[in-house]
Each structure stands twice: as structure tokens, then as C-alpha cells.
Amino acid sequence: MFDDATILVTGGTGSFGHAFLPMTLARFNPKKLIVFSRDEMKQWTMANRFQDPRLRFFIGDVRDRERLYRALDGVDYVVHAAATKIVPTAEYNPFECIKTNINGAMNLIDACIDKRVQRVDALSTDKESRPLNLYGATKLASDKLFVAGNSYAGEHATRFSGVRYGNVMGSRGSVIPFFMSIRDSGKLPITDPRMTRFMISLEQGVELVWHAFADMEGGEIYVKKIPSMNIADIARVVAPEARQETVGIRPGEKLHEQMVGIEDAPYTYEYDAHFKILPAIHNWSTSPARIKDGRKVAPDFVYSSDTNAEWMSAETLKTWIAANADKIGAI
């Protein structure tokens, strides 16, 4: 799929990029893999870490439309990972979140169409489904833009799709490295002992993006089937001797997350390892090419972290932490 192709990853110095680069370079043989981001120090560190002649590094910001046009010369595939994504940060800096997550998405869509990029896959979040916080609301708007981009492209061949993630285990700023950083204090702050989250590894996230590129007709949102876990159970695995202190939910946080809402159900199809939400516009949800071998979900279907059929055990998480201890929170 990517052999002899040029791939660009926006926000490529983040946690996703650190997994996507080595996995993609090992699995495929792209002509070039371009990391597009605004942090020169992170790019320098990444270049020294991977040192692959197929890698390129391009300083730029998705807010800068002209810079995107320059970066996308000759690009075949784009993974859109750039985002302002920390929930409290977005709540207190809403204008900045909108500039990156919505305006940046519009800039990228226009530039990809005009530069005749073949396929674009945008990373999204469970917080986008029935959003409570600004981050989720901006990602919902962003996903709507990418879906509509398929009709906006007109006669151009550019196609857009998206993937929707849960909590990325061990990524920088997530709960597991946070708990690990303070466990020696003997006390862990728990927002609410009832809270649940979907759990996905970076490697699973990369594989979902690969699948989206291989499968997409344009406008689909891919949701991987993944386990849930209770926040208090996560804390017990990380620090079994620590005392848990309930501190309350932060502004914009939900008690539970959902990745497929009841509003999505009429357009959602189930597969062995994932769900696929088809576009509601232009009757695209009835296209046989998009449905393929999927099974339509029930009209009242909801894929939520608290009612999930699959749960991650404490032993599974403990094993994962032991195997990934050197990487947790580092990227």
C-alpha cells in the first residue's frame, strides 16, 4: 500500500508518530515519510532516534495554510495527528483549540485537495461522540469537515476518512504515566471511582490507520473494538499499596466515554475487529462499496466504556506495563 509512496504525518512528533514511523518503515517501503510539526527540538530528537534515510522533517503548523501547501508537494498519503487535545487546556484556552483543531483541519482539507493527495486519514477521539468538553466538540467539527471533504473534492481523487480512539495506553500526559510518576508518594488522586475508559495501545492505533487507508472509499469513521477498564483498577495495578483519594471530575471530563452513540447507530456496521460509521450525507451510508461485509448494528446500539462487553483485566494491564516500562510517558 505505502511502497514507493510519500506519506506525511501532521503532528508527527507526538506519541502516535513515535509508533507510526518505526512500524510503517518496517512493514512497508515508502519513498519518503515526512514528519510535519512545529517543534524543532522534538524533530531533532526524533531524527537522532530513528536515523532512517527515508525520513524527512518539515517545520510547520496546520494553522499556516501556505506552509501546508509547500509541505504537501508530491505527497500521496496524509495522517492527520496534529491537535490541541488536553481537556483542561482546551477548556481554558478555547480560541487556541479552535484554531488548531477546526481551522487547521480546514486548511489541511483544502491543501490536500489542491495538491491532489490520494488519501487522508484523520485521528479522532472518543470524546467526539456526544461531546461534553470543547476538545470533543472541536474534534466532532473536524470529523464533519473531513467527511464533507469527500464531496468538496469534486472531480479530484482525494478521499478522506477518520479513526476514533479511546485512551492511548502509556502516551504522554495519559493516566498510566501520571500514576507512575507519583506512586512513591503513597497517594493517588482518583477523579471518580466509577469512572471508566477505553484502552488502546499505540500499536493498535497504527494498525487501525493502516486498515482505514486500505479499506476507505471516503467518509468512513473507523472504531476499533477495544477493552474498557475502571480508573480505580488502573490505579491499583500501578500502585497497589497507595491510598486512593477521590478528587472529583475536572472541567469538561465525563464519567464514561462512548465511541459510537445512538445517533450513529443507523449508519454503523460491525466487523470482527472494528465498527465502521458511514456518512449520513448524500446517501453514502447505503453504498455497497462502503458497507462490504459489515453487519448493521441494532437501532439502539451504543458503544460505551461502561457497558462494553470486553474488559481489560488487572493481570493484562500489569503484563503490558512490565513489557513497556521504558516507553511509558516518554513519547
KAQUINOR-V795833 format. One record per residue. N is the residue number from 1. RES is the residue in three letters. PHI is phi in radians with two decimals (999 if undefined). PSI is psi in whole degrees, 0 to 359 (* if undefined). Layout:
n=N res=RES phi=PHI psi=PSI
n=N res=RES phi=PHI psi=PSI
//
This chain:
n=1 res=MET phi=999 psi=310
n=2 res=PHE phi=-1.68 psi=359
n=3 res=ASP phi=-1.05 psi=128
n=4 res=ASP phi=1.11 psi=19
n=5 res=ALA phi=-1.82 psi=162
n=6 res=THR phi=-1.86 psi=125
n=7 res=ILE phi=-2.04 psi=138
n=8 res=LEU phi=-2.14 psi=136
n=9 res=VAL phi=-2.05 psi=113
n=10 res=THR phi=-1.30 psi=145
n=11 res=GLY phi=1.06 psi=33
n=12 res=GLY phi=-1.27 psi=351
n=13 res=THR phi=-1.59 psi=3
n=14 res=GLY phi=-1.43 psi=188
n=15 res=SER phi=-1.02 psi=317
n=16 res=PHE phi=-1.07 psi=314
n=17 res=GLY phi=-1.04 psi=322
n=18 res=HIS phi=-1.15 psi=337
n=19 res=ALA phi=-1.61 psi=319
n=20 res=PHE phi=-1.12 psi=318
n=21 res=LEU phi=-1.05 psi=300
n=22 res=PRO phi=-1.15 psi=324
n=23 res=MET phi=-1.16 psi=318
n=24 res=THR phi=-1.25 psi=320
n=25 res=LEU phi=-1.17 psi=329
n=26 res=ALA phi=-1.39 psi=324
n=27 res=ARG phi=-1.45 psi=325
n=28 res=PHE phi=-2.14 psi=181
n=29 res=ASN phi=-2.29 psi=71
n=30 res=PRO phi=-1.19 psi=153
n=31 res=LYS phi=-1.19 psi=315
n=32 res=LYS phi=-2.55 psi=146
n=33 res=LEU phi=-2.20 psi=112
n=34 res=ILE phi=-1.75 psi=128
n=35 res=VAL phi=-1.69 psi=115
n=36 res=PHE phi=-1.89 psi=114
n=37 res=SER phi=-2.79 psi=171
n=38 res=ARG phi=-1.78 psi=359
n=39 res=ASP phi=-1.84 psi=105
n=40 res=GLU phi=-1.16 psi=326
n=41 res=MET phi=-1.19 psi=318
n=42 res=LYS phi=-1.12 psi=323
n=43 res=GLN phi=-1.16 psi=318
n=44 res=TRP phi=-1.08 psi=317
n=45 res=THR phi=-1.11 psi=318
n=46 res=MET phi=-1.16 psi=318
n=47 res=ALA phi=-1.09 psi=322
n=48 res=ASN phi=-1.26 psi=331
n=49 res=ARG phi=-1.30 psi=316
n=50 res=PHE phi=-1.68 psi=320
n=51 res=GLN phi=0.79 psi=58
n=52 res=ASP phi=-2.02 psi=131
n=53 res=PRO phi=-1.12 psi=345
n=54 res=ARG phi=-1.45 psi=351
n=55 res=LEU phi=-1.48 psi=143
n=56 res=ARG phi=-2.30 psi=152
n=57 res=PHE phi=-2.24 psi=129
n=58 res=PHE phi=-2.28 psi=113
n=59 res=ILE phi=-1.28 psi=129
n=60 res=GLY phi=3.11 psi=170
n=61 res=ASP phi=-2.30 psi=139
n=62 res=VAL phi=-1.12 psi=344
n=63 res=ARG phi=-1.24 psi=340
n=64 res=ASP phi=-1.69 psi=98
n=65 res=ARG phi=-1.06 psi=316
n=66 res=GLU phi=-1.15 psi=323
n=67 res=ARG phi=-1.17 psi=323
n=68 res=LEU phi=-1.08 psi=318
n=69 res=TYR phi=-1.04 psi=319
n=70 res=ARG phi=-1.19 psi=318
n=71 res=ALA phi=-1.16 psi=332
n=72 res=LEU phi=-1.56 psi=5
n=73 res=ASP phi=-1.01 psi=120
n=74 res=GLY phi=1.33 psi=10
n=75 res=VAL phi=-1.48 psi=137
n=76 res=ASP phi=-1.72 psi=319
n=77 res=TYR phi=-2.26 psi=142
n=78 res=VAL phi=-2.24 psi=131
n=79 res=VAL phi=-1.87 psi=121
n=80 res=HIS phi=-1.70 psi=98
n=81 res=ALA phi=-1.93 psi=353
n=82 res=ALA phi=-1.22 psi=131
n=83 res=ALA phi=-2.93 psi=153
n=84 res=THR phi=-1.60 psi=114
n=85 res=LYS phi=-2.25 psi=352
n=86 res=ILE phi=-1.33 psi=121
n=87 res=VAL phi=-0.98 psi=307
n=88 res=PRO phi=-1.10 psi=325
n=89 res=THR phi=-1.05 psi=317
n=90 res=ALA phi=-1.16 psi=323
n=91 res=GLU phi=-1.10 psi=322
n=92 res=TYR phi=-1.64 psi=349
n=93 res=ASN phi=-2.31 psi=59
n=94 res=PRO phi=-1.09 psi=324
n=95 res=PHE phi=-1.12 psi=320
n=96 res=GLU phi=-1.17 psi=321
n=97 res=CYS phi=-1.10 psi=317
n=98 res=ILE phi=-1.14 psi=320
n=99 res=LYS phi=-1.06 psi=320
n=100 res=THR phi=-1.42 psi=309
n=101 res=ASN phi=-1.37 psi=330
n=102 res=ILE phi=-1.84 psi=303
n=103 res=ASN phi=-1.09 psi=321
n=104 res=GLY phi=-1.11 psi=321
n=105 res=ALA phi=-1.11 psi=318
n=106 res=MET phi=-1.10 psi=318
n=107 res=ASN phi=-1.07 psi=316
n=108 res=LEU phi=-1.16 psi=319
n=109 res=ILE phi=-1.03 psi=310
n=110 res=ASP phi=-1.04 psi=314
n=111 res=ALA phi=-1.16 psi=321
n=112 res=CYS phi=-1.15 psi=320
n=113 res=ILE phi=-1.12 psi=311
n=114 res=ASP phi=-1.18 psi=330
n=115 res=LYS phi=-1.60 psi=4
n=116 res=ARG phi=1.02 psi=42
n=117 res=VAL phi=-1.12 psi=142
n=118 res=GLN phi=-1.32 psi=308
n=119 res=ARG phi=-2.41 psi=141
n=120 res=VAL phi=-2.28 psi=131
n=121 res=ASP phi=-2.17 psi=124
n=122 res=ALA phi=-1.81 psi=130
n=123 res=LEU phi=-1.38 psi=134
n=124 res=SER phi=-2.24 psi=201
n=125 res=THR phi=-2.62 psi=155
n=126 res=ASP phi=-1.12 psi=338
n=127 res=LYS phi=-1.21 psi=349
n=128 res=GLU phi=-1.36 psi=336
n=129 res=SER phi=-1.45 psi=117
n=130 res=ARG phi=0.87 psi=66
n=131 res=PRO phi=-1.21 psi=142
n=132 res=LEU phi=-1.85 psi=328
n=133 res=ASN phi=-1.88 psi=167
n=134 res=LEU phi=-1.14 psi=321
n=135 res=TYR phi=-0.97 psi=311
n=136 res=GLY phi=-1.07 psi=321
n=137 res=ALA phi=-1.14 psi=320
n=138 res=THR phi=-1.20 psi=325
n=139 res=LYS phi=-1.27 psi=328
n=140 res=LEU phi=-1.10 psi=314
n=141 res=ALA phi=-1.09 psi=318
n=142 res=SER phi=-1.06 psi=315
n=143 res=ASP phi=-1.10 psi=321
n=144 res=LYS phi=-1.07 psi=322
n=145 res=LEU phi=-1.14 psi=317
n=146 res=PHE phi=-1.18 psi=322
n=147 res=VAL phi=-1.09 psi=311
n=148 res=ALA phi=-1.17 psi=338
n=149 res=GLY phi=-1.01 psi=335
n=150 res=ASN phi=-1.19 psi=327
n=151 res=SER phi=-1.50 psi=329
n=152 res=TYR phi=-1.13 psi=334
n=153 res=ALA phi=-1.18 psi=339
n=154 res=GLY phi=1.08 psi=235
n=155 res=GLU phi=-1.43 psi=353
n=156 res=HIS phi=-1.21 psi=154
n=157 res=ALA phi=-1.55 psi=0
n=158 res=THR phi=-1.10 psi=133
n=159 res=ARG phi=-2.21 psi=143
n=160 res=PHE phi=-2.14 psi=141
n=161 res=SER phi=-2.54 psi=182
n=162 res=GLY phi=-2.54 psi=162
n=163 res=VAL phi=-2.19 psi=143
n=164 res=ARG phi=-2.02 psi=124
n=165 res=TYR phi=-1.89 psi=162
n=166 res=GLY phi=-1.75 psi=207
n=167 res=ASN phi=-1.20 psi=120
n=168 res=VAL phi=-1.44 psi=112
n=169 res=MET phi=-1.09 psi=125
n=170 res=GLY phi=1.43 psi=358
n=171 res=SER phi=-1.22 psi=155
n=172 res=ARG phi=-1.02 psi=130
n=173 res=GLY phi=1.54 psi=356
n=174 res=SER phi=-1.53 psi=176
n=175 res=VAL phi=-1.24 psi=325
n=176 res=ILE phi=-1.12 psi=308
n=177 res=PRO phi=-1.11 psi=329
n=178 res=PHE phi=-1.11 psi=312
n=179 res=PHE phi=-1.08 psi=319
n=180 res=MET phi=-1.13 psi=327
n=181 res=SER phi=-1.26 psi=339
n=182 res=ILE phi=-2.10 psi=7
n=183 res=ARG phi=-1.14 psi=333
n=184 res=ASP phi=-1.21 psi=346
n=185 res=SER phi=-1.26 psi=343
n=186 res=GLY phi=1.45 psi=4
n=187 res=LYS phi=-2.49 psi=131
n=188 res=LEU phi=-2.08 psi=129
n=189 res=PRO phi=-1.37 psi=126
n=190 res=ILE phi=-1.98 psi=125
n=191 res=THR phi=-1.08 psi=312
n=192 res=ASP phi=-2.81 psi=127
n=193 res=PRO phi=-1.10 psi=345
n=194 res=ARG phi=-1.51 psi=348
n=195 res=MET phi=-1.10 psi=139
n=196 res=THR phi=-2.23 psi=154
n=197 res=ARG phi=-2.49 psi=149
n=198 res=PHE phi=-1.27 psi=147
n=199 res=MET phi=-2.15 psi=123
n=200 res=ILE phi=-2.40 psi=142
n=201 res=SER phi=-1.52 psi=159
n=202 res=LEU phi=-1.06 psi=322
n=203 res=GLU phi=-1.10 psi=320
n=204 res=GLN phi=-1.14 psi=324
n=205 res=GLY phi=-1.11 psi=318
n=206 res=VAL phi=-1.11 psi=316
n=207 res=GLU phi=-1.11 psi=327
n=208 res=LEU phi=-1.17 psi=321
n=209 res=VAL phi=-1.12 psi=316
n=210 res=TRP phi=-0.98 psi=315
n=211 res=HIS phi=-1.09 psi=319
n=212 res=ALA phi=-1.06 psi=316
n=213 res=PHE phi=-1.09 psi=321
n=214 res=ALA phi=-1.29 psi=331
n=215 res=ASP phi=-1.77 psi=334
n=216 res=MET phi=-1.13 psi=141
n=217 res=GLU phi=-1.81 psi=337
n=218 res=GLY phi=2.26 psi=120
n=219 res=GLY phi=1.73 psi=355
n=220 res=GLU phi=-1.35 psi=149
n=221 res=ILE phi=-2.01 psi=121
n=222 res=TYR phi=-1.72 psi=133
n=223 res=VAL phi=-2.22 psi=114
n=224 res=LYS phi=-1.33 psi=142
n=225 res=LYS phi=-1.32 psi=118
n=226 res=ILE phi=-2.43 psi=160
n=227 res=PRO phi=-1.38 psi=162
n=228 res=SER phi=-1.81 psi=165
n=229 res=MET phi=-2.67 psi=147
n=230 res=ASN phi=-1.41 psi=139
n=231 res=ILE phi=-1.08 psi=324
n=232 res=ALA phi=-1.18 psi=325
n=233 res=ASP phi=-1.19 psi=323
n=234 res=ILE phi=-1.05 psi=315
n=235 res=ALA phi=-1.07 psi=321
n=236 res=ARG phi=-1.17 psi=326
n=237 res=VAL phi=-1.20 psi=315
n=238 res=VAL phi=-1.19 psi=318
n=239 res=ALA phi=-2.50 psi=81
n=240 res=PRO phi=-1.09 psi=335
n=241 res=GLU phi=-1.61 psi=349
n=242 res=ALA phi=-1.30 psi=148
n=243 res=ARG phi=-1.45 psi=135
n=244 res=GLN phi=-1.66 psi=131
n=245 res=GLU phi=-2.10 psi=118
n=246 res=THR phi=-1.31 psi=122
n=247 res=VAL phi=-1.99 psi=353
n=248 res=GLY phi=1.64 psi=156
n=249 res=ILE phi=-1.31 psi=137
n=250 res=ARG phi=-1.32 psi=162
n=251 res=PRO phi=-0.95 psi=128
n=252 res=GLY phi=1.56 psi=354
n=253 res=GLU phi=-1.47 psi=151
n=254 res=LYS phi=-1.85 psi=156
n=255 res=LEU phi=-1.23 psi=318
n=256 res=HIS phi=-2.33 psi=158
n=257 res=GLU phi=-1.97 psi=155
n=258 res=GLN phi=-2.27 psi=148
n=259 res=MET phi=-1.96 psi=338
n=260 res=VAL phi=-2.30 psi=116
n=261 res=GLY phi=-1.60 psi=168
n=262 res=ILE phi=-1.09 psi=333
n=263 res=GLU phi=-1.21 psi=334
n=264 res=ASP phi=-1.44 psi=340
n=265 res=ALA phi=-0.93 psi=318
n=266 res=PRO phi=-1.08 psi=343
n=267 res=TYR phi=-2.03 psi=12
n=268 res=THR phi=-1.87 psi=136
n=269 res=TYR phi=-2.14 psi=143
n=270 res=GLU phi=-1.79 psi=141
n=271 res=TYR phi=-2.24 psi=177
n=272 res=ASP phi=-1.03 psi=319
n=273 res=ALA phi=-2.02 psi=359
n=274 res=HIS phi=-2.78 psi=170
n=275 res=PHE phi=-1.93 psi=155
n=276 res=LYS phi=-2.29 psi=119
n=277 res=ILE phi=-1.66 psi=119
n=278 res=LEU phi=-1.58 psi=157
n=279 res=PRO phi=-1.17 psi=140
n=280 res=ALA phi=-1.42 psi=339
n=281 res=ILE phi=-1.41 psi=154
n=282 res=HIS phi=1.02 psi=21
n=283 res=ASN phi=1.03 psi=24
n=284 res=TRP phi=-1.15 psi=337
n=285 res=SER phi=-1.25 psi=352
n=286 res=THR phi=-1.78 psi=3
n=287 res=SER phi=-1.26 psi=120
n=288 res=PRO phi=-1.00 psi=326
n=289 res=ALA phi=-1.14 psi=326
n=290 res=ARG phi=-1.41 psi=325
n=291 res=ILE phi=-1.29 psi=316
n=292 res=LYS phi=0.89 psi=237
n=293 res=ASP phi=-1.73 psi=24
n=294 res=GLY phi=-1.31 psi=157
n=295 res=ARG phi=-1.94 psi=123
n=296 res=LYS phi=-1.14 psi=136
n=297 res=VAL phi=-1.37 psi=168
n=298 res=ALA phi=-1.14 psi=152
n=299 res=PRO phi=-1.04 psi=334
n=300 res=ASP phi=-1.81 psi=20
n=301 res=PHE phi=-1.17 psi=136
n=302 res=VAL phi=-2.41 psi=132
n=303 res=TYR phi=-1.87 psi=96
n=304 res=SER phi=-2.12 psi=151
n=305 res=SER phi=-1.18 psi=336
n=306 res=ASP phi=-1.54 psi=338
n=307 res=THR phi=-1.94 psi=13
n=308 res=ASN phi=-1.03 psi=142
n=309 res=ALA phi=-1.38 psi=342
n=310 res=GLU phi=-2.01 psi=132
n=311 res=TRP phi=-2.24 psi=140
n=312 res=MET phi=-1.45 psi=129
n=313 res=SER phi=-1.40 psi=159
n=314 res=ALA phi=-1.06 psi=322
n=315 res=GLU phi=-1.15 psi=321
n=316 res=THR phi=-1.12 psi=316
n=317 res=LEU phi=-1.13 psi=319
n=318 res=LYS phi=-1.05 psi=317
n=319 res=THR phi=-1.12 psi=318
n=320 res=TRP phi=-1.12 psi=316
n=321 res=ILE phi=-1.07 psi=317
n=322 res=ALA phi=-1.09 psi=322
n=323 res=ALA phi=-1.35 psi=338
n=324 res=ASN phi=-2.10 psi=19
n=325 res=ALA phi=-0.99 psi=324
n=326 res=ASP phi=-1.32 psi=344
n=327 res=LYS phi=-1.84 psi=344
n=328 res=ILE phi=-1.12 psi=123
n=329 res=GLY phi=1.36 psi=355
n=330 res=ALA phi=-1.38 psi=336
n=331 res=ILE phi=-2.35 psi=*
//
